[in-house]
């Protein structure tokens, strides 16, 4: 079997695997395998084809990572922001840490506003840091 056919078969297998995963990383590696197939088709050595495939794969993975990271990190706000919670009790009033009721469960929350709160007071989620809600009396 010709070496370029092995590269093409590997590329097709990676495309099929990408269809199952949907991450784009396997698609980048499949394109790299096709680049290796091109080098092998033009009678280049296996090592040159492998180096070209590795370079295309590395560049593609870096490009996909740069494309996806800003969207995941800060491009979209949490869906919880703006929702209401109900104040239940203070965990530490000095640190403004409280327990609130949100989505039928108890959550840790940091109250941004100063002032006294009573049980049952409605607060609004301003942001989410880890698993702690940042809440305020005023809506977003």
C-alpha positions in Angstrom: 0.0 0.0 0.0 1.3 3.4 -0.9 2.4 5.6 2.1 0.1 8.4 1.2 -2.9 6.1 1.4 -2.1 5.3 5.0 -2.0 9.1 5.7 -5.4 9.5 3.9 -7.0 6.6 5.8 -5.7 8.1 9.1 -7.2 11.5 8.1 -10.5 10.0 7.2 -10.6 8.1 10.5 -9.9 11.3 12.4 -12.7 13.2 10.5 -15.1 10.5 11.5 -14.0 10.7 15.1 -14.4 14.4 15.0 -18.0 14.1 13.9 -18.6 12.1 17.1 -16.8 14.5 19.4 -17.4 18.0 18.0 -14.3 19.7 19.4 -12.5 20.8 16.3 -9.2 19.5 17.6 -9.5 16.1 15.8 -10.4 18.0 12.7 -7.2 20.0 12.9 -5.2 16.7 13.3 -7.1 15.2 10.4 -6.0 18.2 8.2 -2.5 17.6 9.4 -2.7 14.0 8.3 -3.9 15.1 4.9 -0.9 17.5 4.7 1.3 14.4 5.5 -0.5 12.6 2.7 0.3 15.3 0.3 4.0 15.1 1.2 4.0 11.4 0.8 2.1 11.6 -2.5 5.0 13.8 -3.9 7.5 11.1 -2.9 8.9 12.9 0.1 10.4 10.8 3.0 8.2 9.6 5.9 10.1 11.9 8.3 9.5 15.0 6.2 5.8 14.1 6.0 5.7 13.5 9.7 7.3 16.9 10.5 5.0 18.7 8.1 2.0 16.9 9.7 3.2 17.8 13.2 3.8 21.5 12.3 0.3 21.7 10.8 -1.2 20.0 13.8 0.6 22.3 16.3 -0.4 25.4 14.4 -4.0 24.3 14.1 -4.3 23.4 17.7 -2.9 26.7 18.8 -5.3 28.5 16.4 -8.3 26.6 17.7 -7.3 27.2 21.3 -7.0 30.9 20.7 -10.3 31.0 18.9 -12.2 29.1 21.6 -10.6 30.5 24.8 -11.8 34.1 24.7 -15.4 33.0 24.1 -15.3 30.5 27.0 -13.5 32.8 29.5 -15.2 36.1 29.2 -17.3 36.2 26.1 -20.5 35.0 27.6 -22.0 36.1 31.0 -23.4 33.5 33.3 -27.0 32.7 32.8 -27.5 33.1 36.5 -26.8 36.9 36.4 -30.0 38.9 36.9 -31.9 36.0 38.6 -33.4 36.5 42.0 -32.6 34.6 45.2 -34.1 34.6 48.7 -32.0 35.5 51.7 -32.1 32.8 54.4 -29.4 33.5 57.0 -26.0 35.0 57.6 -23.0 32.7 57.6 -20.7 35.6 58.6 -22.4 39.1 58.7 -19.0 40.8 59.1 -17.7 39.2 55.9 -21.1 39.6 54.3 -21.4 35.9 53.6 -24.9 34.5 53.6 -27.0 31.5 52.7 -29.6 32.1 50.0 -32.2 30.0 48.4 -31.8 29.6 44.6 -33.2 26.9 42.3 -34.6 25.0 45.3 -31.3 24.6 47.0 -29.1 26.6 49.4 -26.2 28.5 48.0 -23.3 30.5 49.5 -23.5 34.1 48.6 -21.5 37.3 49.2 -23.8 40.3 49.7 -22.3 43.3 48.0 -24.6 45.9 49.7 -24.3 47.0 53.2 -27.2 47.1 55.6 -29.4 44.7 57.5 -31.3 41.9 55.7 -34.2 39.9 57.0 -35.1 36.3 56.2 -37.1 36.2 53.0 -35.6 39.3 51.5 -35.2 39.1 47.7 -31.7 39.7 46.2 -30.4 39.7 42.7 -27.4 37.8 41.4 -24.7 40.3 40.1 -22.0 37.7 39.2 -20.9 34.2 40.0 -17.4 33.4 41.3 -16.8 29.7 41.5 -19.8 28.4 43.4 -20.4 31.6 45.3 -23.0 34.0 44.1 -22.4 37.7 44.3 -25.7 39.2 45.2 -27.2 42.7 45.7 -30.4 44.3 46.7 -30.5 46.2 43.4 -31.1 44.5 40.1 -28.4 44.3 37.4 
